[in-house]
Amino acid sequence: MIQLRNVSKFFGNGKNAVDDISFTVNDGEIMVLLGTSGCGKTTTLRLINRLLDATSGTVEVNGENVKNIPATSLRKSIGYVLQNNGLFPHYTVMENISTVPQLLNWPKDKTIARCQTLLHKLKLAPEQANSYPHQLSGGQQQRVGLARALAADPPVLLMDEPFGALDPLTRYAVRQEFKSLDELHTKTVVLVTHDIEEAFQLGDRICLMNAGRIQQTGRPAELLFHPANDFVRNFFDSQRTQLELSTLHISDIWDSIPDGYNDNGQTKITADASCWEALSLLSSGRVIAGHKASTKEITGTAIMNGLQTYKTR
Ligand SMILES: Nc1ncnc2c1ncn2[C@@H]1O[C@H](COP(=O)(O)OP(=O)(O)OP(=O)(O)O)[C@@H](O)[C@H]1O
């Protein structure tokens, strides 16, 4: 668990880069720090692993004030992933991934086994263990960066724009793979991005910042449908409809969908599907969904009406 209480950081140039922020990230949770350039996201991340020290306030990791933990041992217990992957160019993939296990004096066979497991989990071929970073694609390098951060199984993972340097298709694929990693269920993750779609795809909760201050912290649906102020409302406007459709599940609008369906060669989905997924499927034929022991036909009109009804609740 990570807890920030009334944390500020002043660099001596006028105003606080981070200004009186407080939030908690629970075990097994991904918290996304979202906001425009210069709003204080990276500074906040660096206050957690003590690359920077707070001017005021307290930062706790697993119940202990980070000021009381020697910086080197703190950083060994925190995985850190950077936008440009930060790999050592003269180390092989295996050597890069082994960095922290070696610092922790793991036996060699345990380190090798862990590297092989991570290569497999991150969809890297076993023979790539002996490649150097420049022999890999950007997506593969970023996967190695993730593997290196996860190698010693740290309870906390800090990620600074980890997918920012990838092209959109690769970015989406690597994000999906990251999200499906079983290891994440036990970790406390803080991820910095300015990409709204990424925040919604990965964040259990989102902390939206502006000019060093938190504007709202909450689940994606809370920020979207119950914005705390005009900044939050306006921040999502350019992608609002797609975000709303991606965030709402068919079950959320179930009561607004008319009863009835024709059992006639259609795609059947569960009500866990997002409205966006259902709309995408509609382009290739009719769609029905099952929920609450009933079945209904899902149409574009039903979804858009359901969305409007949901928003006026
Ligand atoms: N070492 C530093 N010395 C002085 N000012 C700094 C330092 N680091 C950051 N700042 C300032 O603090 C503010 C917040 O910077 P920060 O890098 O945390 O923002 P950010 O939200 O991560 O931005 P970006 O998305 O562009 O990386 C900015 O105004 C920046 O210029």
The ligand as a MOL file (V3000), in Angstrom:
LIG
                    3D

  0  0  0     0  0            999 V3000
M  V30 BEGIN CTAB
M  V30 COUNTS 31 33 0 0 0
M  V30 BEGIN ATOM
M  V30 1 N 14.2220 19.1500 -10.8130 0
M  V30 2 C 13.3920 20.1640 -11.0370 0
M  V30 3 N 13.7610 21.4410 -10.8030 0
M  V30 4 C 12.9210 22.4640 -10.9900 0
M  V30 5 N 11.6520 22.3150 -11.4380 0
M  V30 6 C 11.2340 21.0780 -11.7090 0
M  V30 7 C 12.0750 19.9360 -11.5280 0
M  V30 8 N 11.3580 18.8150 -11.8660 0
M  V30 9 C 10.1610 19.2490 -12.2560 0
M  V30 10 N 10.0610 20.6020 -12.1630 0
M  V30 11 C 8.8860 21.3990 -12.4660 0
M  V30 12 O 7.7900 20.8770 -11.7410 0
M  V30 13 C 6.5930 20.9010 -12.5100 0
M  V30 14 C 6.0210 19.5040 -12.5900 0
M  V30 15 O 6.8920 18.6890 -13.3790 0
M  V30 16 P 6.6030 17.1340 -13.6280 0
M  V30 17 O 7.7380 16.6010 -14.4410 0
M  V30 18 O 6.2920 16.4930 -12.3580 0
M  V30 19 O 5.2840 17.2050 -14.5240 0
M  V30 20 P 4.5740 16.0540 -15.3570 0
M  V30 21 O 3.1270 16.1690 -15.0650 0
M  V30 22 O 5.2070 14.7460 -15.1000 0
M  V30 23 O 4.8710 16.5180 -16.8580 0
M  V30 24 P 5.1930 15.6520 -18.1840 0
M  V30 25 O 3.9330 14.9180 -18.5210 0
M  V30 26 O 5.5380 16.7160 -19.1810 0
M  V30 27 O 6.3440 14.7590 -17.8560 0
M  V30 28 C 6.9650 21.4990 -13.8510 0
M  V30 29 O 6.6450 22.8610 -13.8380 0
M  V30 30 C 8.4660 21.3000 -13.9400 0
M  V30 31 O 9.0820 22.2910 -14.7100 0
M  V30 END ATOM
M  V30 BEGIN BOND
M  V30 1 1 1 2
M  V30 2 1 2 3
M  V30 3 2 2 7
M  V30 4 2 3 4
M  V30 5 1 4 5
M  V30 6 2 5 6
M  V30 7 1 6 7
M  V30 8 1 6 10
M  V30 9 1 7 8
M  V30 10 2 8 9
M  V30 11 1 9 10
M  V30 12 1 10 11
M  V30 13 1 11 12
M  V30 14 1 11 30
M  V30 15 1 12 13
M  V30 16 1 13 14
M  V30 17 1 13 28
M  V30 18 1 14 15
M  V30 19 1 15 16
M  V30 20 2 16 17
M  V30 21 1 16 18
M  V30 22 1 16 19
M  V30 23 1 19 20
M  V30 24 2 20 21
M  V30 25 1 20 22
M  V30 26 1 20 23
M  V30 27 1 23 24
M  V30 28 2 24 25
M  V30 29 1 24 26
M  V30 30 1 24 27
M  V30 31 1 28 29
M  V30 32 1 28 30
M  V30 33 1 30 31
M  V30 END BOND
M  V30 END CTAB
M  END
